[in-house]
Each structure stands twice: as structure tokens, then as C-alpha cells.
């Protein structure tokens, strides 16, 4: 049991379970990315495009926490692998959006089949409640992200690089 965690406290148990869920999700993304032969950021981009639909390069970069120039290179890699493509916006021809291709949609479908197995242990009668709880936790985490982004960064001690 990690330091400072009271085994009998329900909130501590829930926080530990949430941390484990996040770590398991990260491990899943790393493993699935390696399986598909792409980086974890590319796989995250595919996930965002699936969940949010077509996104502009700046919007995708912001969602991934990368610069727009890095997003350009990432989108180039996704296009080269046949997972996403750039599309001109129908309303504003100057604007380019990124869209999943059939290959990207197939990757999501493949991932989904494996991902669904994580819910195999949840009885059908509990799925609606589980879904509602997970959605609420996700929304609360997104709210916390916004608060963290708005807060001043803590000062940390600089560690010299070793040569």
C-alpha cells in the first residue's frame, strides 16, 4: 500500500483505484500503440479524432498538449500510415481539418473490441450506473485540468543535467 494511504478509508481506496485505472489506461495505450506501430501521441490523436470528430490542427495540438508545428509532423505520420487525412473545411476553404480515414476507424474498432473486455467483469445490471460514474469522474477530471491550466505553475528546483 502506498505511503499515506489509509486502507480503510473509502475515499483513499477510490483515489487509489482511480490512479490504477489511469495507469492501466496509459499501459493500454502504450501497448496498443506498439501493436499498431505508432507512437502514443499518434494513438492519442486517433482517440481524440474518434471522440471529438474532425479537428483543426490547432485544436488537435491543444488537445494533445503539443505545438502546432509538432502537430503538423504528427499529422504527416498519420497520413503516411493511412490513419488520418487533411480535409478542407466546407465552410472556410482556407481552414484544414484532420479526419480519421477508414484505417483510423479500423484501428479504433480493433481497440474497442479489446477495450470492451475491461467491462466483462461488470454485471449487465451495473453497466448504466458504472457508465454514469465513469462519465462523472471524467468530467470532474477535465474540470480539474482547467483549474490546473489556469493556476500559476509551482516553482521547482532545477536539477543540472548530467554529462
C-alpha positions as CSV (number, residue, x, y, z in Angstrom):
1,X,0.0,0.0,0.0
2,X,1.5,3.4,-0.9
3,X,2.6,5.7,1.8
4,X,0.0,7.9,3.4
5,X,-2.9,5.8,2.3
6,X,-5.3,4.5,4.9
7,X,-6.5,1.1,3.7
8,X,-9.9,1.5,5.5
9,X,-10.8,5.0,4.2
10,X,-13.2,4.7,1.3
11,X,-12.0,8.0,-0.4
12,X,-8.4,6.8,-0.2
13,X,-9.5,3.5,-1.8
14,X,-11.4,5.3,-4.5
15,X,-8.4,7.5,-5.2
16,X,-6.1,4.5,-5.4
17,X,-8.5,2.8,-7.7
18,X,-8.7,5.9,-9.9
19,X,-4.9,6.1,-10.1
20,X,-4.7,2.4,-11.1
21,X,-7.4,3.0,-13.7
22,X,-5.4,5.9,-15.2
23,X,-2.1,3.9,-15.1
24,X,-3.8,0.9,-16.7
25,X,-5.2,3.2,-19.4
26,X,-1.7,4.5,-20.1
27,X,-0.3,1.0,-20.2
28,X,-3.1,0.0,-22.6
29,X,-2.3,3.0,-24.9
30,X,1.4,2.2,-24.9
31,X,0.7,-1.5,-25.7
32,X,-1.9,-0.8,-28.4
33,X,0.4,1.9,-29.9
34,X,3.2,-0.6,-30.1
35,X,0.9,-3.2,-31.6
36,X,-0.1,-0.7,-34.3
37,X,3.4,0.5,-34.8
38,X,2.7,4.2,-33.9
39,X,3.7,6.4,-31.0
40,X,1.4,7.0,-28.1
41,X,0.8,10.6,-29.2
42,X,-0.4,9.4,-32.6
43,X,-2.7,6.9,-30.9
44,X,-4.0,9.7,-28.6
45,X,-4.6,11.8,-31.7
46,X,-6.6,9.0,-33.2
47,X,-8.6,8.7,-30.0
48,X,-9.4,12.4,-29.9
49,X,-10.4,12.4,-33.6
50,X,-12.7,9.5,-32.9
51,X,-14.2,11.1,-29.7
52,X,-14.5,14.7,-31.0
53,X,-14.8,14.3,-34.7
54,X,-12.8,16.3,-37.3
55,X,-10.5,18.8,-35.6
56,X,-8.3,21.7,-36.9
57,X,-4.6,21.3,-36.5
58,X,-4.5,23.9,-33.7
59,X,-7.4,22.2,-31.8
60,X,-5.7,18.8,-32.1
61,X,-2.4,20.2,-30.9
62,X,-4.1,21.8,-27.9
63,X,-5.9,18.6,-27.0
64,X,-2.6,16.7,-27.2
65,X,-0.5,19.3,-25.4
66,X,1.9,19.8,-28.3
67,X,2.8,22.7,-30.5
68,X,1.2,23.2,-33.9
69,X,4.5,22.5,-35.7
70,X,4.8,19.2,-33.8
71,X,1.1,18.5,-34.8
72,X,2.0,19.1,-38.4
73,X,4.6,16.4,-38.3
74,X,2.3,14.1,-36.3
75,X,-0.5,14.5,-38.9
76,X,2.1,13.8,-41.7
77,X,2.9,10.5,-39.9
78,X,-0.8,9.6,-39.5
79,X,-1.4,10.4,-43.2
80,X,1.6,8.3,-44.2
81,X,0.2,5.3,-42.3
82,X,-3.3,5.8,-43.7
83,X,-4.9,6.6,-40.4
84,X,-6.0,10.2,-40.9
85,X,-6.1,12.8,-43.6
86,X,-6.3,16.5,-44.0
87,X,-9.6,17.9,-45.4
88,X,-10.5,21.4,-46.5
89,X,-13.4,22.8,-44.4
90,X,-16.5,23.1,-46.5
91,X,-17.5,26.5,-44.9
92,X,-14.0,28.1,-45.0
93,X,-11.7,26.6,-47.7
94,X,-8.7,28.2,-46.0
95,X,-9.2,26.0,-43.0
96,X,-7.9,22.5,-42.9
97,X,-9.3,19.8,-40.6
98,X,-8.0,16.4,-39.7
99,X,-10.3,13.4,-40.2
100,X,-9.9,9.7,-39.5
101,X,-9.6,7.6,-42.5
102,X,-11.1,4.1,-42.8
103,X,-7.7,2.8,-41.5
104,X,-8.0,5.1,-38.4
105,X,-11.6,4.0,-37.9
106,X,-10.5,0.3,-38.2
107,X,-7.8,0.9,-35.5
108,X,-10.5,2.4,-33.2
109,X,-12.8,-0.6,-33.8
110,X,-10.0,-3.0,-33.1
111,X,-9.1,-1.2,-29.9
112,X,-12.7,-1.1,-28.9
113,X,-13.1,-4.8,-29.1
114,X,-10.1,-5.3,-26.7
115,X,-11.1,-2.3,-24.5
116,X,-14.6,-3.7,-24.0
117,X,-13.2,-6.7,-22.3
118,X,-12.3,-4.4,-19.4
119,X,-16.1,-4.3,-18.7
120,X,-16.6,-8.1,-18.9
121,X,-16.5,-8.3,-15.1
122,X,-19.2,-5.7,-14.6
123,X,-22.7,-7.3,-14.4
124,X,-25.1,-6.0,-17.0
125,X,-27.4,-4.6,-14.3
126,X,-24.5,-2.4,-13.2
127,X,-23.4,-1.1,-16.6
128,X,-25.6,2.0,-16.7
129,X,-24.5,3.1,-13.2
130,X,-20.9,2.3,-13.9
131,X,-21.1,4.4,-17.1
132,X,-22.6,7.3,-15.3
133,X,-20.0,7.2,-12.5
134,X,-17.1,6.9,-15.0
135,X,-18.5,9.8,-17.1
136,X,-18.9,11.9,-14.0
137,X,-15.3,11.2,-12.9
138,X,-14.1,12.1,-16.4
139,X,-15.9,15.4,-16.4
140,X,-14.6,16.2,-12.9
141,X,-11.0,15.4,-14.1
142,X,-11.5,17.7,-17.1
143,X,-12.6,20.5,-14.7
144,X,-9.5,19.9,-12.6
145,X,-7.4,20.1,-15.8
146,X,-8.9,23.6,-16.5
147,X,-8.1,24.7,-12.9
148,X,-4.6,23.4,-13.1
149,X,-4.0,25.1,-16.5
150,X,-5.3,28.4,-15.0
151,X,-3.1,28.2,-11.9
152,X,0.4,29.6,-11.6
153,X,3.0,26.8,-12.0
154,X,4.9,25.9,-8.9
155,X,8.5,26.7,-8.6
156,X,10.6,23.6,-8.8
157,X,14.2,23.1,-8.1
158,X,16.3,22.9,-11.2
159,X,18.4,19.8,-11.5
160,X,21.6,20.1,-13.5
161,X,21.9,17.8,-16.5
162,X,24.5,15.1,-16.1
163,X,27.0,14.9,-18.9
